[in-house]
Amino acid sequence: VLSKRWRYTWTSVTNLDFDYTRYVRSNEKIIKKFVDGNEENFTTFVDRVLKFCKTSHVKLFRLHISSYGVRRSSISNWIDKAVRLNIHELDICVIQHEVPLSVFTCKTLTNLRLELSACDFGGWEFPSTIYLPCLKTLDIVGCNNPLAIHGCPVLESLSLEVSCNAEEDFVLNIPTLKRLKLLCRSDSINDNSKVVLRVPKLEYLFLDGVLSSLFEMEDMSCLVGASIAFWHSRFDFLWTDLLNQLRGVQNLSIENFPFTSPLPIFPNMKQLELNSTWQSRQITQFLESCPELKTFCIDFVDWRDFKPEEPKLIPACMLTNLTNIKFSKCDGDASDVEFLEYMLRNAQVLKTVTVFARENLLVEEDPWFCTQVLKFPRASPHCEIHFRARKLPPPQELEYDDSDETGAFF
């Protein structure tokens, strides 16, 4: 039995997390889910917590609500109270078209995430007055006027949606920005607009959505890494233009690459990650374009179109620099086996090959797959091959484990 003196200790907590959502939060092992009909109880609970909260500085205030039954006036009141508690991190995901103006003039706020949605109002808009002198991280979803971002003199990380159209360019000018994530959408069939990035201190760029516009990047000399996950592109030349502007990066991750047009040379590339399924010609093409590559990661391989006599020349990186290979989604079919054989036979300075395969391929009673791979000739005498079991998620997963990989098998 706890002593009575601990009864109100909770009133001094600095992290406040309120969740009234219908969906399951897949990034946590412990999942609590409210059901419709408890809105009044939820409202009373949040009201009482904020009423008795004694701390003068709140580190984190998180409010996620997916029910129309929680009054908008209550939501606005809670957010305003949190801001007045010298909030540092604010994470809001609610069915609402606006939040209190005090959010946009909070002098203590360092991290802000806003996801506002309301079917009857459409997207939301930034107010005309914004001054967040300490804000370093901003993540916004559903905003109609993202270019209205201003008054954030130390902003370093930004995530937002970009709606490209044929009428005007999307110009982002933030001299302090170091990390940028853009979800690109297209509102026009004939899109002649450009995405112009004036972010001279940018180190990491993440692009997702639809590639429908040309990118114009000014002074990207600080850019270290880029991740591209466009699920659709209007024209192949848009890919070519984008990759040309990213040729100075050291780390590159690409998903859903649709074509085999000539690639630029990436003279500084040290790590390459190819997500989704890749054909043999695409794989060798990227390897040929990255002469300094040290680490190569790939998901699925389609090696069926590979011809033993091609390429006539082994990619330069495989002769002098490539030391690590990670094959993350190996199914053990003939295509996968041929890919591994090619890499082992030709990579002359290879140190480690890590294969994440299905568990049924790694059973001790019949380790035919591992035995076959271990017998392949290795151009590098120092190469070690490690096998890891890749667990497939169940059809309906209520709890999510951060790691879907077990330890080494061999």
C-alpha positions in Angstrom: 0.0 0.0 0.0 1.4 3.4 -1.0 1.7 6.1 1.6 -0.8 8.9 1.3 2.0 11.4 0.8 2.5 9.9 -2.7 -1.2 10.5 -3.6 -0.7 13.8 -5.4 2.9 13.3 -6.7 1.5 13.0 -10.2 0.5 16.7 -10.2 4.2 17.5 -10.7 4.8 15.4 -13.8 6.2 17.3 -16.8 5.1 14.9 -19.6 1.3 14.9 -20.3 0.1 12.4 -22.9 -3.7 12.2 -23.8 -4.8 9.8 -26.5 -8.4 9.3 -27.6 -8.0 7.6 -30.9 -9.6 4.7 -32.7 -6.5 3.4 -34.4 -3.8 1.3 -32.8 -0.5 3.0 -32.3 2.0 0.6 -33.8 5.2 2.1 -32.4 4.3 1.1 -28.8 4.1 -2.3 -27.2 1.5 -1.2 -24.6 -1.6 0.0 -26.4 -4.5 1.8 -24.7 -7.5 2.5 -26.9 -10.6 4.5 -26.0 -13.9 3.6 -27.5 -16.6 5.8 -28.7 -19.1 6.9 -26.1 -16.5 7.7 -23.4 -15.9 11.3 -24.6 -17.4 12.9 -21.5 -15.2 10.8 -19.2 -12.2 11.6 -21.3 -13.0 15.3 -21.2 -13.5 15.2 -17.4 -10.2 13.4 -16.9 -8.2 15.9 -19.0 -9.9 18.8 -17.3 -9.0 17.5 -13.8 -5.4 16.7 -14.8 -4.8 20.2 -16.0 -6.6 21.8 -13.1 -4.4 20.1 -10.5 -1.2 20.3 -12.5 1.3 22.1 -10.3 4.4 22.2 -12.5 5.3 25.5 -14.0 7.3 23.9 -16.9 5.8 21.1 -19.1 8.3 19.3 -21.2 5.9 17.4 -23.4 2.1 17.9 -24.1 0.7 15.3 -26.5 -3.0 15.4 -27.5 -4.3 12.9 -30.1 -8.1 12.8 -30.6 -9.9 11.1 -33.5 -13.5 11.5 -32.2 -15.9 14.2 -33.2 -17.6 13.8 -29.8 -14.9 15.8 -27.9 -15.9 19.4 -27.9 -13.6 21.7 -30.0 -13.8 24.4 -27.2 -12.4 21.9 -24.7 -9.6 21.0 -27.1 -8.6 24.6 -27.6 -8.8 25.3 -23.9 -6.5 22.3 -23.1 -3.9 23.4 -25.7 -4.0 27.0 -24.5 -3.4 25.9 -20.9 -0.5 23.7 -21.9 1.1 26.6 -23.8 0.9 28.8 -20.7 2.8 26.1 -18.7 6.0 27.1 -20.6 5.7 24.1 -22.9 8.8 22.7 -24.7 7.3 20.0 -27.0 3.7 20.2 -28.3 2.2 17.3 -30.4 -1.3 17.9 -31.5 -3.4 15.6 -33.8 -7.1 16.6 -33.6 -10.2 17.0 -35.7 -10.2 20.8 -35.7 -9.5 23.6 -38.2 -7.5 25.8 -35.9 -5.6 26.0 -32.6 -5.2 28.9 -30.2 -3.1 31.8 -31.5 -1.0 31.4 -28.3 0.6 28.3 -29.9 2.3 30.5 -32.6 3.7 33.1 -30.1 5.0 30.7 -27.5 8.5 31.7 -26.4 9.5 28.4 -24.8 8.4 26.0 -27.6 11.2 23.9 -29.2 9.3 21.1 -30.9 5.9 21.5 -32.6 3.8 19.0 -34.4 0.4 20.0 -35.8 -2.0 17.7 -37.6 -5.4 19.3 -37.9 -8.2 17.8 -39.9 -11.9 18.6 -40.3 -14.0 17.4 -43.3 -16.2 20.4 -43.2 -13.4 23.0 -43.2 -10.7 21.3 -45.4 -7.2 22.3 -44.6 -6.0 24.7 -42.0 -3.9 27.8 -42.3 -1.0 29.5 -40.5 -2.0 32.8 -38.8 -0.5 36.0 -40.1 1.5 36.5 -36.9 4.1 33.9 -35.9 7.0 34.3 -33.5 8.6 31.1 -32.1 12.1 32.2 -31.1 13.2 28.8 -29.7 11.5 26.5 -32.2 13.9 24.0 -33.7 11.6 21.2 -35.0 8.3 21.8 -36.9 6.1 19.0 -38.3 2.8 20.1 -40.0 0.1 18.1 -41.7 -2.9 19.4 -43.7 -1.8 23.0 -43.9 -3.1 25.1 -46.9 -0.4 27.7 -46.7 2.9 26.1 -45.6 4.9 28.9 -47.3 3.6 31.2 -44.5 6.2 29.7 -42.2 8.2 32.6 -40.7 9.2 33.9 -37.4 11.3 30.8 -36.5 14.8 32.2 -36.4 16.5 28.9 -35.2 14.4 26.3 -37.1 16.5 23.3 -37.9 14.1 20.5 -38.8 10.9 20.8 -40.9 8.4 18.3 -42.2 5.5 19.4 -44.4 3.2 18.6 -47.3 3.8 20.4 -50.7 0.9 20.7 -53.1 2.5 21.5 -56.5 0.4 23.2 -59.2 0.9 24.9 -62.5 0.3 28.4 -61.2 3.3 29.1 -59.0 6.6 27.7 -57.7 7.0 26.4 -54.2 9.9 28.3 -52.8 11.4 27.4 -49.4 13.9 29.9 -48.0 15.1 28.9 -44.5 18.8 29.6 -43.9 19.0 27.7 -40.6 17.4 24.5 -41.7 19.4 21.2 -41.4 16.7 18.5 -42.0 13.8 18.7 -44.4 11.1 16.2 -45.2 8.7 17.0 -48.0 5.6 15.0 -48.9 4.8 16.1 -52.5 1.3 16.1 -53.9 0.2 17.2 -57.3 -3.0 19.2 -57.9 -2.6 19.7 -61.6 -2.3 17.4 -64.7 -0.1 19.8 -66.5 2.3 20.8 -63.8 5.0 23.2 -64.9 5.9 24.5 -61.4 9.2 24.0 -59.6 10.2 23.2 -56.0 12.9 25.7 -55.1 15.0 25.0 -52.0 17.1 27.8 -50.6 18.5 26.0 -47.5 22.3 26.4 -47.5 22.8 24.5 -44.2 20.7 21.5 -45.1 22.3 18.2 -44.2 19.5 15.6 -44.7 16.7 15.7 -47.3 13.7 13.3 -47.3 11.3 13.2 -50.3 8.0 11.3 -50.6 4.8 11.3 -52.5 4.4 12.2 -56.3 7.3 13.4 -58.3 5.6 15.9 -60.6 7.8 19.0 -60.5 11.4 19.9 -61.2 13.5 20.6 -58.1 15.9 23.6 -58.0 18.4 23.3 -55.2 20.6 26.3 -54.5 23.9 25.8 -52.6 23.5 22.3 -51.2 27.2 22.0 -50.3 26.3 20.8 -46.7 24.0 18.0 -47.8 25.2 14.7 -46.5 22.2 12.3 -47.0 19.0 12.0 -49.0 16.1 9.6 -48.9 13.7 9.4 -51.9 10.5 7.4 -51.8 8.3 8.7 -54.6 5.6 6.2 -55.3 4.9 7.8 -58.7 6.5 10.1 -61.2 5.1 11.9 -64.2 8.2 11.7 -66.4 11.6 9.9 -66.2 13.5 13.2 -66.8 12.3 14.4 -63.4 14.2 11.5 -61.8 17.3 12.3 -63.9 17.2 16.0 -62.9 16.7 15.2 -59.2 19.5 12.7 -59.0 21.9 15.1 -60.8 21.2 17.6 -58.1 21.9 15.0 -55.4 25.1 13.7 -56.8 27.3 15.2 -54.0 25.6 13.2 -51.2 27.4 10.6 -49.1 24.4 8.6 -48.1 21.4 7.8 -50.4 18.3 5.8 -49.9 15.9 5.2 -52.9 12.6 3.4 -53.2 10.4 2.6 -56.2 12.9 3.6 -58.8 11.0 3.2 -62.1 13.5 3.3 -65.0 17.1 2.6 -66.1 18.1 5.9 -67.7 21.8 6.9 -67.4 22.7 7.9 -63.8 25.1 10.6 -62.7 28.3 9.7 -61.0 28.1 10.0 -57.2 31.8 10.8 -56.3 31.2 11.0 -52.6 28.8 8.2 -52.0 29.7 6.0 -49.1 26.4 4.2 -48.3 23.6 3.2 -50.7 20.3 1.8 -49.7 17.9 0.4 -52.3 14.4 -0.3 -50.9 11.6 -2.4 -52.5 12.5 -4.7 -55.5 15.4 -4.0 -57.9 16.4 -5.7 -61.1 20.0 -6.7 -61.9 20.6 -3.9 -64.4 19.4 -1.3 -62.0 21.7 -2.7 -59.2 24.8 -2.8 -61.3 24.0 0.6 -62.8 24.0 2.2 -59.3 27.2 0.3 -58.3 28.9 1.6 -61.4 27.8 5.2 -60.5 29.3 5.0 -56.9 33.0 4.4 -57.2 33.7 5.2 -53.5 30.8 3.1 -52.1 31.6 1.2 -48.9 28.2 0.0 -47.6 25.5 -1.4 -49.9 22.0 -2.3 -48.5 19.2 -3.8 -50.5 15.7 -5.2 -49.9 14.4 -7.5 -52.7 16.4 -8.6 -55.7 15.1 -9.6 -59.2 18.3 -11.1 -60.8 16.4 -13.1 -63.5 17.5 -10.7 -66.3 21.2 -10.9 -65.4 23.5 -12.2 -68.1 26.8 -13.7 -66.9 28.8 -11.7 -69.5 27.3 -8.4 -68.3 28.6 -6.1 -67.0 31.9 -6.6 -68.9 33.7 -4.5 -66.3 33.2 -5.1 -62.6 32.0 -1.8 -60.9 35.0 0.1 -59.5 33.6 0.1 -56.0 33.6 -3.7 -55.9 37.3 -3.7 -56.7 38.6 -1.2 -54.1 36.0 0.1 -51.6 32.9 -2.0 -51.0 33.3 -3.7 -47.6 29.8 -4.3 -46.3 26.6 -5.7 -47.9 23.2 -6.0 -46.2 20.6 -8.1 -47.9 17.6 -7.4 -45.7 14.7 -9.4 -47.3 16.1 -12.6 -48.8 13.6 -15.2 -49.8 16.2 -17.8 -50.8 15.0 -18.3 -54.4 17.2 -18.7 -57.4 17.4 -15.0 -58.1 18.6 -14.3 -54.5 21.2 -17.0 -54.7 22.6 -15.8 -58.0 22.8 -12.2 -56.7 24.8 -13.3 -53.6 27.1 -15.5 -55.8 27.8 -12.5 -58.0 28.6 -10.2 -55.1 30.8 -12.7 -53.3 32.7 -13.7 -56.5 33.5 -10.1 -57.5 33.8 -7.9 -54.5 37.5 -8.0 -53.7 37.7 -6.1 -50.4 34.5 -7.3 -48.9 34.5 -7.8 -45.1 30.9 -8.5 -44.1 27.8 -9.8 -45.9 24.7 -9.9 -43.7 21.7 -11.8 -45.0 18.3 -11.4 -43.4 16.3 -14.5 -44.5 13.1 -16.2 -43.7 13.3 -18.4 -40.6 12.5 -21.6 -42.6 15.7 -21.1 -44.6 17.8 -21.2 -41.4 16.6 -24.3 -39.7 19.4 -26.4 -38.2 17.9 -29.7 -39.5 18.1 -28.7 -43.1 20.3 -25.6 -43.6 20.5 -26.0 -47.4 20.4 -22.3 -48.2 23.2 -21.3 -45.8 25.3 -24.3 -47.0 24.9 -23.3 -50.6 25.8 -19.6 -50.0 28.8 -20.5 -47.8 30.3 -22.7 -50.6 30.4 -19.8 -53.1 33.9 -18.6 -54.1 34.9 -15.3 -52.4 37.1 -12.7 -54.1 37.9 -11.3 -50.7 39.8 -13.7 -48.3 38.6 -11.6 -45.3 34.8 -11.8 -46.1 32.5 -13.1 -43.4 28.9 -14.1 -44.0 26.3 -13.7 -41.3 22.8 -15.0 -41.4 19.9 -13.4 -39.5 16.3 -14.6 -39.2 13.7 -12.3 -40.5 10.4 -12.8 -38.8 7.3 -12.0 -40.8 4.6 -10.1 -39.0 1.3 -11.9 -38.2 -1.7 -10.9 -40.4 -3.2 -8.7 -37.6 -0.6 -7.4 -35.2 -1.9 -5.7 -32.1 1.5 -5.1 -30.6 4.6 -4.1 -32.5 8.1 -5.0 -31.6 10.8 -2.4 -32.6 13.0 -5.2 -33.8 11.8 -7.8 -36.3 15.1 -9.6 -36.5 16.6 -12.3 -34.2 20.2 -12.9 -33.5 22.8 -14.6 -35.6 22.1 -18.1 -36.6 25.6 -19.1 -37.9 
